[in-house]
Amino acid sequence: MLLIKAAALLLKDGSVISGKCHADCYKGTIRELVLNCTQGFITSEDKFVDRTEAGRIAFAAKQIKKDLEGSILISEEIWSGGNCEWDEVAMSYKFKE
């Protein structure tokens, strides 16, 4: 089953920075590197997807409780209001036990 693994930034050079939330992705980066980046998420298949696609994936996988109906996914919807929590060791979301 395809899952959302982490929040991520896709930089203009094609590299990806991931973390618990998008604010974490920005920490410690050089400002010029993240200008005009694309915010999204990394899937369990290590593919970058935009926030809208991530919302569809997260709802289908039951990581979030409500269908966003084409709206963008916000990371807090997964680890705060959803069915997952952040795993600091794996650096990814996991289902709550």
PyMOL commands that set and color helices and strands:
alter all, ss='L'
color gray80, all
select helices_A, chain A and resi 22-26+31-34+51-60+76-79
alter helices_A, ss='H'
color red, helices_A
select strands_A, chain A and resi 4-10+16-19+38-43+48-50+84-87+92-95
alter strands_A, ss='S'
color yellow, strands_A
deselect
rebuild
show_as cartoon
